């Protein structure tokens, strides 16, 4: 069986080395564990699992796939009127943090997430 070596940047290699040193494990184990976490995250996203993420504004948002929201009838798609109101609020917002929060709500409301 052929071995597959991931192509890592210098920075990524440095992080792998640091993690291996901190945990007292081999570099290959660090990479395997990172891939396992990545696989879990992708599987959760594709099967409709919920993942809590932090936006640039610091607000925590539950991310779920659009397919799951649609299938379960939980879609939060906003009406054109509601989207219009949010767009007006975004245009009037003077605080960049508030504008980012409104833009996030606008995007999620448009796609129904």
ROTOR-177460 format. One record per residue: residue number from 1; x, y, z of N, C-alpha, C, CB in turn. Coordinates in steps of 0.1 Angstrom, whole numbers, plus 2048, in hexadecimal, padded with zeros to 3 digits. Glycine has a CB too. Layout:
<resi = NUM, n.u = X, n.v = Y, n.w = Z, ca.u = X, ca.v = Y, ca.w = Z, c.u = X, c.v = Y, c.w = Z, cb.u = X, cb.v = Y, cb.w = Z>
...
This chain:
<resi = 1, n.u = 808, n.v = 7F4, n.w = 800, ca.u = 800, ca.v = 800, ca.w = 800, c.u = 809, c.v = 80C, c.w = 800, cb.u = 7F6, cb.v = 800, cb.w = 80C>
<resi = 2, n.u = 806, n.v = 816, n.w = 7F7, ca.u = 80E, ca.v = 822, ca.w = 7F5, c.u = 80A, c.v = 82C, c.w = 800, cb.u = 80C, cb.v = 828, cb.w = 7E8>
<resi = 3, n.u = 814, n.v = 833, n.w = 805, ca.u = 812, ca.v = 83D, ca.w = 80F, c.u = 80F, c.v = 84A, c.w = 808, cb.u = 81E, cb.v = 83F, cb.w = 818>
<resi = 4, n.u = 805, n.v = 851, n.w = 80D, ca.u = 801, ca.v = 85E, ca.w = 808, c.u = 806, c.v = 869, c.w = 812, cb.u = 7F2, cb.v = 85F, cb.w = 805>
<resi = 5, n.u = 80E, n.v = 872, n.w = 80D, ca.u = 813, ca.v = 87D, ca.w = 815, c.u = 80B, c.v = 88A, c.w = 812, cb.u = 822, cb.v = 87F, cb.w = 814>
<resi = 6, n.u = 805, n.v = 890, n.w = 81C, ca.u = 7FE, ca.v = 89D, ca.w = 819, c.u = 808, c.v = 8A8, c.w = 816, cb.u = 7F5, cb.v = 8A1, cb.w = 825>
<resi = 7, n.u = 804, n.v = 8B1, n.w = 80D, ca.u = 80D, ca.v = 8BC, ca.w = 80A, c.u = 80A, c.v = 8C7, c.w = 814, cb.u = 80B, cb.v = 8C1, cb.w = 7FB>
<resi = 8, n.u = 813, n.v = 8CA, n.w = 81D, ca.u = 811, ca.v = 8D4, ca.w = 827, c.u = 81A, c.v = 8E0, c.w = 825, cb.u = 813, cb.v = 8CF, cb.w = 835>
<resi = 9, n.u = 815, n.v = 8EC, n.w = 828, ca.u = 81D, ca.v = 8F8, ca.w = 827, c.u = 827, c.v = 8F8, c.w = 833, cb.u = 815, cb.v = 905, cb.w = 827>
<resi = 10, n.u = 831, n.v = 901, n.w = 832, ca.u = 83A, ca.v = 903, ca.w = 83D, c.u = 833, c.v = 905, c.w = 84A, cb.u = 845, cb.v = 90E, cb.w = 83A>
<resi = 11, n.u = 829, n.v = 90E, n.w = 84A, ca.u = 822, ca.v = 912, ca.w = 856, c.u = 81B, c.v = 906, c.w = 85C, cb.u = 818, cb.v = 91D, cb.w = 853>
<resi = 12, n.u = 814, n.v = 8FE, n.w = 853, ca.u = 80D, ca.v = 8F2, ca.w = 857, c.u = 816, c.v = 8E8, c.w = 85D, cb.u = 805, cb.v = 8EC, cb.w = 84C>
<resi = 13, n.u = 822, n.v = 8E6, n.w = 857, ca.u = 82C, ca.v = 8DD, ca.w = 85C, c.u = 831, c.v = 8E1, c.w = 86A, cb.u = 838, cb.v = 8DC, cb.w = 853>
<resi = 14, n.u = 832, n.v = 8EE, n.w = 86C, ca.u = 836, ca.v = 8F3, ca.w = 879, c.u = 82C, c.v = 8F1, c.w = 884, cb.u = 839, cb.v = 903, cb.w = 878>
<resi = 15, n.u = 81F, n.v = 8F2, n.w = 880, ca.u = 814, ca.v = 8F0, ca.w = 889, c.u = 813, c.v = 8E1, c.w = 88D, cb.u = 807, cb.v = 8F4, cb.w = 883>
<resi = 16, n.u = 816, n.v = 8D8, n.w = 883, ca.u = 816, ca.v = 8CA, ca.w = 885, c.u = 821, c.v = 8C6, c.w = 88F, cb.u = 817, cb.v = 8C2, cb.w = 878>
<resi = 17, n.u = 82D, n.v = 8CC, n.w = 88C, ca.u = 838, ca.v = 8C9, ca.w = 895, c.u = 835, c.v = 8CE, c.w = 8A4, cb.u = 845, cb.v = 8D1, cb.w = 890>
<resi = 18, n.u = 82F, n.v = 8DA, n.w = 8A5, ca.u = 82C, ca.v = 8DF, ca.w = 8B2, c.u = 822, c.v = 8D6, c.w = 8B9, cb.u = 826, cb.v = 8ED, cb.w = 8B1>
<resi = 19, n.u = 818, n.v = 8D1, n.w = 8B2, ca.u = 80E, ca.v = 8C9, ca.w = 8B8, c.u = 814, c.v = 8BB, c.w = 8BC, cb.u = 802, cb.v = 8C7, cb.w = 8AE>
<resi = 20, n.u = 81C, n.v = 8B6, n.w = 8B3, ca.u = 823, ca.v = 8A9, ca.w = 8B7, c.u = 82B, c.v = 8AB, c.w = 8C3, cb.u = 82C, cb.v = 8A5, cb.w = 8AB>
<resi = 21, n.u = 832, n.v = 8B6, n.w = 8C4, ca.u = 83B, ca.v = 8B8, ca.w = 8D0, c.u = 832, c.v = 8BA, c.w = 8DD, cb.u = 843, cb.v = 8C5, cb.w = 8CE>
<resi = 22, n.u = 827, n.v = 8C1, n.w = 8DC, ca.u = 81E, ca.v = 8C3, ca.w = 8E7, c.u = 817, c.v = 8B6, c.w = 8EC, cb.u = 813, cb.v = 8CD, cb.w = 8E3>
<resi = 23, n.u = 813, n.v = 8AE, n.w = 8E2, ca.u = 80C, ca.v = 8A2, ca.w = 8E6, c.u = 816, c.v = 896, c.w = 8E8, cb.u = 802, cb.v = 89F, cb.w = 8DB>
<resi = 24, n.u = 822, n.v = 897, n.w = 8E4, ca.u = 82B, ca.v = 88C, ca.w = 8E5, c.u = 828, c.v = 881, c.w = 8DB, cb.u = 82B, cb.v = 887, cb.w = 8F3>
<resi = 25, n.u = 823, n.v = 884, n.w = 8D0, ca.u = 820, ca.v = 87A, ca.w = 8C6, c.u = 827, c.v = 87D, c.w = 8B9, cb.u = 811, cb.v = 87A, cb.w = 8C4>
<resi = 26, n.u = 826, n.v = 873, n.w = 8B0, ca.u = 82D, ca.v = 875, ca.w = 8A3, c.u = 825, c.v = 87E, c.w = 89A, cb.u = 82E, cb.v = 867, cb.w = 89C>
<resi = 27, n.u = 82C, n.v = 884, n.w = 891, ca.u = 826, ca.v = 88D, ca.w = 887, c.u = 81B, c.v = 886, c.w = 87F, cb.u = 830, cb.v = 893, cb.w = 87D>
<resi = 28, n.u = 81D, n.v = 87A, n.w = 87C, ca.u = 812, ca.v = 873, ca.w = 874, c.u = 805, c.v = 871, c.w = 87D, cb.u = 817, cb.v = 865, cb.w = 870>
<resi = 29, n.u = 807, n.v = 86F, n.w = 88A, ca.u = 7FB, ca.v = 86E, ca.w = 892, c.u = 7F4, c.v = 87C, c.w = 893, cb.u = 7FF, cb.v = 86A, cb.w = 8A1>
<resi = 30, n.u = 7FB, n.v = 887, n.w = 894, ca.u = 7F5, ca.v = 894, ca.w = 894, c.u = 7ED, c.v = 896, c.w = 887, cb.u = 800, cb.v = 89F, cb.w = 895>
<resi = 31, n.u = 7F3, n.v = 893, n.w = 87C, ca.u = 7EC, ca.v = 894, ca.w = 86F, c.u = 7DF, c.v = 88B, c.w = 86E, cb.u = 7F5, cb.v = 891, cb.w = 863>
<resi = 32, n.u = 7E1, n.v = 87F, n.w = 873, ca.u = 7D5, ca.v = 876, ca.w = 873, c.u = 7CA, c.v = 87B, c.w = 87B, cb.u = 7D9, cb.v = 868, cb.w = 878>
<resi = 33, n.u = 7CD, n.v = 881, n.w = 887, ca.u = 7C3, ca.v = 886, ca.w = 890, c.u = 7BC, c.v = 892, c.w = 88A, cb.u = 7C9, cb.v = 88A, cb.w = 89D>
<resi = 34, n.u = 7C4, n.v = 89B, n.w = 883, ca.u = 7BF, ca.v = 8A7, ca.w = 87C, c.u = 7B5, c.v = 8A2, c.w = 871, cb.u = 7CA, cb.v = 8B0, cb.w = 877>
<resi = 35, n.u = 7B9, n.v = 898, n.w = 86A, ca.u = 7B0, ca.v = 893, ca.w = 85F, c.u = 7A4, c.v = 88D, c.w = 865, cb.u = 7B8, cb.v = 889, cb.w = 856>
<resi = 36, n.u = 7A5, n.v = 887, n.w = 870, ca.u = 799, ca.v = 881, ca.w = 876, c.u = 78F, c.v = 88C, c.w = 87A, cb.u = 79D, cb.v = 878, cb.w = 882>
<resi = 37, n.u = 794, n.v = 896, n.w = 880, ca.u = 78C, ca.v = 8A2, ca.w = 884, c.u = 785, c.v = 8A8, c.w = 878, cb.u = 794, cb.v = 8AC, cb.w = 88C>
<resi = 38, n.u = 78D, n.v = 8AA, n.w = 86D, ca.u = 788, ca.v = 8B0, ca.w = 861, c.u = 77D, c.v = 8A7, c.w = 85B, cb.u = 794, cb.v = 8B2, cb.w = 857>
<resi = 39, n.u = 77F, n.v = 89A, n.w = 85B, ca.u = 775, ca.v = 891, ca.w = 856, c.u = 769, c.v = 891, c.w = 85E, cb.u = 77B, cb.v = 882, cb.w = 856>
<resi = 40, n.u = 76A, n.v = 892, n.w = 86B, ca.u = 75E, ca.v = 893, ca.w = 873, c.u = 756, c.v = 8A0, c.w = 870, cb.u = 762, cb.v = 893, cb.w = 882>
<resi = 41, n.u = 75D, n.v = 8AB, n.w = 86F, ca.u = 757, ca.v = 8B8, ca.w = 86C, c.u = 750, c.v = 8B8, c.w = 85F, cb.u = 761, cb.v = 8C3, cb.w = 86C>
<resi = 42, n.u = 756, n.v = 8B2, n.w = 854, ca.u = 750, ca.v = 8B1, ca.w = 847, c.u = 744, c.v = 8A8, c.w = 847, cb.u = 75A, cb.v = 8AC, cb.w = 83C>
<resi = 43, n.u = 745, n.v = 89D, n.w = 84E, ca.u = 73A, ca.v = 894, ca.w = 84F, c.u = 72E, c.v = 89A, c.w = 856, cb.u = 73E, cb.v = 887, cb.w = 857>
<resi = 44, n.u = 730, n.v = 8A2, n.w = 861, ca.u = 726, ca.v = 8A8, ca.w = 868, c.u = 71F, c.v = 8B3, c.w = 85F, cb.u = 72B, cb.v = 8AF, cb.w = 875>
<resi = 45, n.u = 727, n.v = 8BA, n.w = 857, ca.u = 721, ca.v = 8C4, ca.w = 84E, c.u = 719, c.v = 8BE, c.w = 843, cb.u = 72C, cb.v = 8CD, cb.w = 849>
<resi = 46, n.u = 71E, n.v = 8B3, n.w = 83E, ca.u = 717, ca.v = 8AD, ca.w = 832, c.u = 70B, c.v = 8A5, c.w = 836, cb.u = 721, cb.v = 8A3, cb.w = 82B>
<resi = 47, n.u = 70B, n.v = 89F, n.w = 842, ca.u = 6FF, ca.v = 897, ca.w = 847, c.u = 6F5, c.v = 8A0, c.w = 84E, cb.u = 704, cb.v = 88C, cb.w = 84F>
<resi = 48, n.u = 6F8, n.v = 8AD, n.w = 84F, ca.u = 6EE, ca.v = 8B5, ca.w = 855, c.u = 6F0, c.v = 8B8, c.w = 864, cb.u = 6E0, cb.v = 8B0, cb.w = 853>
<resi = 49, n.u = 6FC, n.v = 8B4, n.w = 869, ca.u = 6FF, ca.v = 8B7, ca.w = 877, c.u = 700, c.v = 8C6, c.w = 879, cb.u = 70C, cb.v = 8B0, cb.w = 87B>
<resi = 50, n.u = 6FF, n.v = 8CA, n.w = 885, ca.u = 700, ca.v = 8D8, ca.w = 888, c.u = 70E, c.v = 8DB, c.w = 88E, cb.u = 6F5, cb.v = 8DC, cb.w = 892>
<resi = 51, n.u = 714, n.v = 8E5, n.w = 889, ca.u = 721, ca.v = 8E9, ca.w = 88E, c.u = 720, c.v = 8F8, c.w = 892, cb.u = 72C, cb.v = 8E8, cb.w = 883>
<resi = 52, n.u = 725, n.v = 8FB, n.w = 89E, ca.u = 724, ca.v = 908, ca.w = 8A3, c.u = 731, c.v = 90F, c.w = 89F, cb.u = 722, cb.v = 909, cb.w = 8B3>
<resi = 53, n.u = 72F, n.v = 91A, n.w = 899, ca.u = 73B, ca.v = 922, ca.w = 894, c.u = 73A, c.v = 930, c.w = 899, cb.u = 73C, cb.v = 922, cb.w = 884>
<resi = 54, n.u = 745, n.v = 937, n.w = 89A, ca.u = 746, ca.v = 945, ca.w = 89E, c.u = 749, c.v = 94E, c.w = 892, cb.u = 751, cb.v = 947, cb.w = 8A9>
<resi = 55, n.u = 740, n.v = 957, n.w = 890, ca.u = 742, ca.v = 961, ca.w = 885, c.u = 74C, c.v = 96B, c.w = 888, cb.u = 734, cb.v = 968, cb.w = 881>
<resi = 56, n.u = 74F, n.v = 973, n.w = 87E, ca.u = 75A, ca.v = 97E, ca.w = 880, c.u = 756, c.v = 987, c.w = 88B, cb.u = 75C, cb.v = 985, cb.w = 873>
<resi = 57, n.u = 749, n.v = 989, n.w = 88D, ca.u = 744, ca.v = 992, ca.w = 898, c.u = 744, c.v = 98C, c.w = 8A6, cb.u = 736, cb.v = 997, cb.w = 894>
<resi = 58, n.u = 747, n.v = 97F, n.w = 8A7, ca.u = 747, ca.v = 978, ca.w = 8B3, c.u = 73A, c.v = 971, c.w = 8B7, cb.u = 74B, cb.v = 982, cb.w = 8BE>
<resi = 59, n.u = 730, n.v = 973, n.w = 8AE, ca.u = 723, ca.v = 96C, ca.w = 8B0, c.u = 724, c.v = 95D, c.w = 8AD, cb.u = 718, cb.v = 973, cb.w = 8A8>
<resi = 60, n.u = 71F, n.v = 955, n.w = 8B6, ca.u = 71F, ca.v = 947, ca.w = 8B3, c.u = 713, c.v = 943, c.w = 8AB, cb.u = 71F, cb.v = 93F, cb.w = 8C0>
<resi = 61, n.u = 715, n.v = 93B, n.w = 8A0, ca.u = 70A, ca.v = 938, ca.w = 897, c.u = 70B, c.v = 929, c.w = 895, cb.u = 70C, cb.v = 93F, cb.w = 889>
<resi = 62, n.u = 6FF, n.v = 922, n.w = 895, ca.u = 6FE, ca.v = 914, ca.w = 892, c.u = 6FD, c.v = 912, c.w = 883, cb.u = 6F2, cb.v = 90E, cb.w = 899>
<resi = 63, n.u = 707, n.v = 90B, n.w = 87D, ca.u = 708, ca.v = 909, ca.w = 86F, c.u = 701, c.v = 8FC, c.w = 86C, cb.u = 716, cb.v = 90A, cb.w = 86A>
<resi = 64, n.u = 6F8, n.v = 8FB, n.w = 863, ca.u = 6F3, ca.v = 8EE, ca.w = 85E, c.u = 6F1, c.v = 8EF, c.w = 84F, cb.u = 6E5, cb.v = 8EC, cb.w = 866>
<resi = 65, n.u = 6F1, n.v = 8E3, n.w = 849, ca.u = 6F0, ca.v = 8E3, ca.w = 83B, c.u = 6E2, c.v = 8E8, c.w = 837, cb.u = 6F3, cb.v = 8D5, cb.w = 835>
<resi = 66, n.u = 6E1, n.v = 8EE, n.w = 82B, ca.u = 6D4, ca.v = 8F3, ca.w = 826, c.u = 6CB, c.v = 8E7, c.w = 823, cb.u = 6D6, cb.v = 8FB, cb.w = 819>
<resi = 67, n.u = 6D0, n.v = 8DC, n.w = 81F, ca.u = 6C8, ca.v = 8D0, ca.w = 81C, c.u = 6C1, c.v = 8CB, c.w = 829, cb.u = 6D1, cb.v = 8C5, cb.w = 816>
<resi = 68, n.u = 6C8, n.v = 8CB, n.w = 834, ca.u = 6C1, ca.v = 8C6, ca.w = 840, c.u = 6B7, c.v = 8D0, c.w = 844, cb.u = 6CC, cb.v = 8C5, cb.w = 84B>
<resi = 69, n.u = 6BA, n.v = 8DD, n.w = 844, ca.u = 6B0, ca.v = 8E7, ca.w = 848, c.u = 6A3, c.v = 8E6, c.w = 83F, cb.u = 6B6, cb.v = 8F5, cb.w = 847>
<resi = 70, n.u = 6A5, n.v = 8E4, n.w = 832, ca.u = 69A, ca.v = 8E2, ca.w = 829, c.u = 692, c.v = 8D6, c.w = 82C, cb.u = 69E, cb.v = 8E2, cb.w = 81B>
<resi = 71, n.u = 699, n.v = 8CA, n.w = 82E, ca.u = 692, ca.v = 8BE, ca.w = 830, c.u = 68A, c.v = 8BE, c.w = 83D, cb.u = 69C, cb.v = 8B2, cb.w = 830>
<resi = 72, n.u = 690, n.v = 8C4, n.w = 847, ca.u = 689, ca.v = 8C4, ca.w = 854, c.u = 67F, c.v = 8CF, c.w = 856, cb.u = 694, cb.v = 8C4, cb.w = 85F>
<resi = 73, n.u = 67E, n.v = 8D8, n.w = 84B, ca.u = 675, ca.v = 8E3, ca.w = 84C, c.u = 679, c.v = 8EE, c.w = 856, cb.u = 667, cb.v = 8DE, cb.w = 850>
<resi = 74, n.u = 686, n.v = 8EE, n.w = 859, ca.u = 68B, ca.v = 8F8, ca.w = 862, c.u = 692, c.v = 904, c.w = 85B, cb.u = 696, cb.v = 8F1, cb.w = 86B>
<resi = 75, n.u = 690, n.v = 904, n.w = 84E, ca.u = 696, ca.v = 90F, ca.w = 846, c.u = 692, c.v = 91D, c.w = 84C, cb.u = 693, cb.v = 90E, cb.w = 837>
<resi = 76, n.u = 69B, n.v = 925, n.w = 84D, ca.u = 698, ca.v = 933, ca.w = 852, c.u = 699, c.v = 93D, c.w = 847, cb.u = 6A2, cb.v = 936, cb.w = 85D>
<resi = 77, n.u = 695, n.v = 939, n.w = 83B, ca.u = 695, ca.v = 943, ca.w = 830, c.u = 68C, c.v = 94E, c.w = 833, cb.u = 691, cb.v = 93C, cb.w = 822>
<resi = 78, n.u = 692, n.v = 95A, n.w = 831, ca.u = 68A, ca.v = 966, ca.w = 834, c.u = 682, c.v = 96A, c.w = 827, cb.u = 693, cb.v = 972, cb.w = 839>
<resi = 79, n.u = 677, n.v = 971, n.w = 82A, ca.u = 66F, ca.v = 976, ca.w = 81F, c.u = 676, c.v = 982, c.w = 818, cb.u = 661, cb.v = 97A, cb.w = 824>
<resi = 80, n.u = 672, n.v = 986, n.w = 80C, ca.u = 678, ca.v = 991, ca.w = 805, c.u = 677, c.v = 99E, c.w = 80E, cb.u = 672, cb.v = 994, cb.w = 7F8>
<resi = 81, n.u = 66C, n.v = 9A0, n.w = 815, ca.u = 66A, ca.v = 9AB, ca.w = 81D, c.u = 674, c.v = 9AC, c.w = 829, cb.u = 65B, cb.v = 9AC, cb.w = 822>
<resi = 82, n.u = 675, n.v = 9A0, n.w = 82F, ca.u = 67F, ca.v = 99F, ca.w = 83A, c.u = 68D, c.v = 9A2, c.w = 835, cb.u = 67E, cb.v = 992, cb.w = 841>
<resi = 83, n.u = 691, n.v = 99C, n.w = 82A, ca.u = 69E, ca.v = 99F, ca.w = 824, c.u = 6A0, c.v = 9AD, c.w = 821, cb.u = 6A0, cb.v = 996, cb.w = 817>
<resi = 84, n.u = 695, n.v = 9B4, n.w = 81C, ca.u = 696, ca.v = 9C2, ca.w = 819, c.u = 699, c.v = 9CA, c.w = 825, cb.u = 689, cb.v = 9C7, cb.w = 812>
<resi = 85, n.u = 692, n.v = 9C7, n.w = 830, ca.u = 694, ca.v = 9CE, ca.w = 83D, c.u = 6A2, c.v = 9CC, c.w = 842, cb.u = 68A, cb.v = 9C9, cb.w = 848>
<resi = 86, n.u = 6A7, n.v = 9C0, n.w = 841, ca.u = 6B5, ca.v = 9BE, ca.w = 845, c.u = 6BF, c.v = 9C6, c.w = 83D, cb.u = 6B8, cb.v = 9AF, cb.w = 845>
<resi = 87, n.u = 6BC, n.v = 9C6, n.w = 830, ca.u = 6C5, ca.v = 9CE, ca.w = 827, c.u = 6C5, c.v = 9DD, c.w = 82A, cb.u = 6C0, cb.v = 9CC, cb.w = 818>
<resi = 88, n.u = 6B9, n.v = 9E2, n.w = 82E, ca.u = 6B8, ca.v = 9F0, ca.w = 832, c.u = 6C0, c.v = 9F2, c.w = 83F, cb.u = 6AA, cb.v = 9F5, cb.w = 834>
<resi = 89, n.u = 6BF, n.v = 9E9, n.w = 848, ca.u = 6C6, ca.v = 9EA, ca.w = 855, c.u = 6D5, c.v = 9E9, c.w = 852, cb.u = 6C2, cb.v = 9DE, cb.w = 85F>
<resi = 90, n.u = 6D9, n.v = 9E1, n.w = 849, ca.u = 6E7, ca.v = 9E0, ca.w = 846, c.u = 6EC, c.v = 9ED, c.w = 840, cb.u = 6EA, cb.v = 9D4, cb.w = 83C>
<resi = 91, n.u = 6E5, n.v = 9F3, n.w = 837, ca.u = 6E9, ca.v = 9FF, ca.w = 831, c.u = 6EA, c.v = A0A, c.w = 83B, cb.u = 6DF, cb.v = A03, cb.w = 826>
<resi = 92, n.u = 6E1, n.v = A0A, n.w = 845, ca.u = 6E1, ca.v = A15, ca.w = 84F, c.u = 6EB, c.v = A12, c.w = 85B, cb.u = 6D3, cb.v = A16, cb.w = 855>
<resi = 93, n.u = 6F1, n.v = A06, n.w = 85C, ca.u = 6F9, ca.v = A03, ca.w = 867, c.u = 706, c.v = A0A, c.w = 866, cb.u = 6FC, cb.v = 9F4, cb.w = 867>
<resi = 94, n.u = 70A, n.v = A11, n.w = 871, ca.u = 717, ca.v = A18, ca.w = 871, c.u = 722, c.v = A10, c.w = 878, cb.u = 715, cb.v = A26, cb.w = 878>
<resi = 95, n.u = 71E, n.v = A07, n.w = 881, ca.u = 728, ca.v = 9FF, ca.w = 888, c.u = 72B, c.v = 9F3, c.w = 880, cb.u = 722, cb.v = 9FB, cb.w = 896>
<resi = 96, n.u = 738, n.v = 9F1, n.w = 87D, ca.u = 73C, ca.v = 9E6, ca.w = 875, c.u = 739, c.v = 9D8, c.w = 87B, cb.u = 74B, cb.v = 9E6, cb.w = 872>
<resi = 97, n.u = 739, n.v = 9D7, n.w = 888, ca.u = 735, ca.v = 9CA, ca.w = 88E, c.u = 726, c.v = 9C7, c.w = 88C, cb.u = 738, cb.v = 9CA, cb.w = 89D>
<resi = 98, n.u = 71E, n.v = 9D1, n.w = 88E, ca.u = 710, ca.v = 9D0, ca.w = 88C, c.u = 70D, c.v = 9CD, c.w = 87D, cb.u = 708, cb.v = 9DD, cb.w = 890>
<resi = 99, n.u = 714, n.v = 9D4, n.w = 874, ca.u = 712, ca.v = 9D1, ca.w = 865, c.u = 716, c.v = 9C3, c.w = 862, cb.u = 71B, cb.v = 9DB, cb.w = 85D>
<resi = 100, n.u = 720, n.v = 9BE, n.w = 868, ca.u = 724, ca.v = 9B0, ca.w = 865, c.u = 71A, c.v = 9A6, c.w = 86A, cb.u = 732, cb.v = 9AD, cb.w = 86C>
<resi = 101, n.u = 714, n.v = 9A9, n.w = 876, ca.u = 70A, ca.v = 9A1, ca.w = 87C, c.u = 6FD, c.v = 9A1, c.w = 873, cb.u = 706, cb.v = 9A5, cb.w = 88A>
<resi = 102, n.u = 6F9, n.v = 9AC, n.w = 86E, ca.u = 6EE, ca.v = 9AD, ca.w = 865, c.u = 6F0, c.v = 9A6, c.w = 858, cb.u = 6EA, cb.v = 9BC, cb.w = 863>
<resi = 103, n.u = 6FC, n.v = 9A8, n.w = 853, ca.u = 700, ca.v = 9A1, ca.w = 846, c.u = 6FF, c.v = 992, c.w = 848, cb.u = 70E, cb.v = 9A6, cb.w = 841>
<resi = 104, n.u = 704, n.v = 98D, n.w = 853, ca.u = 703, ca.v = 97F, ca.w = 856, c.u = 6F5, c.v = 97A, c.w = 856, cb.u = 70A, cb.v = 97B, cb.w = 863>
<resi = 105, n.u = 6EC, n.v = 981, n.w = 85D, ca.u = 6DE, ca.v = 97E, ca.w = 85E, c.u = 6D7, c.v = 97E, c.w = 850, cb.u = 6D6, cb.v = 987, cb.w = 867>
<resi = 106, n.u = 6DB, n.v = 988, n.w = 848, ca.u = 6D6, ca.v = 98A, ca.w = 83A, c.u = 6DA, c.v = 97E, c.w = 832, cb.u = 6DB, cb.v = 997, cb.w = 834>
<resi = 107, n.u = 6E6, n.v = 97A, n.w = 832, ca.u = 6EB, ca.v = 96F, ca.w = 82A, c.u = 6E4, c.v = 962, c.w = 82E, cb.u = 6FA, cb.v = 96D, cb.w = 82C>
<resi = 108, n.u = 6E4, n.v = 95F, n.w = 83C, ca.u = 6DD, ca.v = 953, ca.w = 840, c.u = 6CE, c.v = 953, c.w = 83D, cb.u = 6DF, cb.v = 952, cb.w = 850>
<resi = 109, n.u = 6C8, n.v = 95F, n.w = 83E, ca.u = 6BA, ca.v = 960, ca.w = 83B, c.u = 6B7, c.v = 95E, c.w = 82C, cb.u = 6B4, cb.v = 96D, cb.w = 83F>
<resi = 110, n.u = 6C0, n.v = 962, n.w = 824, ca.u = 6BE, ca.v = 960, ca.w = 815, c.u = 6BF, c.v = 952, c.w = 811, cb.u = 6C9, cb.v = 968, cb.w = 80E>
<resi = 111, n.u = 6C9, n.v = 94A, n.w = 817, ca.u = 6CB, ca.v = 93C, ca.w = 814, c.u = 6C2, c.v = 933, c.w = 81C, cb.u = 6D9, cb.v = 939, cb.w = 815>
<resi = 112, n.u = 6BC, n.v = 938, n.w = 827, ca.u = 6B3, ca.v = 930, ca.w = 82F, c.u = 6BB, c.v = 928, c.w = 839, cb.u = 6AB, cb.v = 927, cb.w = 827>
<resi = 113, n.u = 6C6, n.v = 92C, n.w = 83E, ca.u = 6CE, ca.v = 925, ca.w = 847, c.u = 6CC, c.v = 92A, c.w = 855, cb.u = 6DD, cb.v = 925, cb.w = 843>
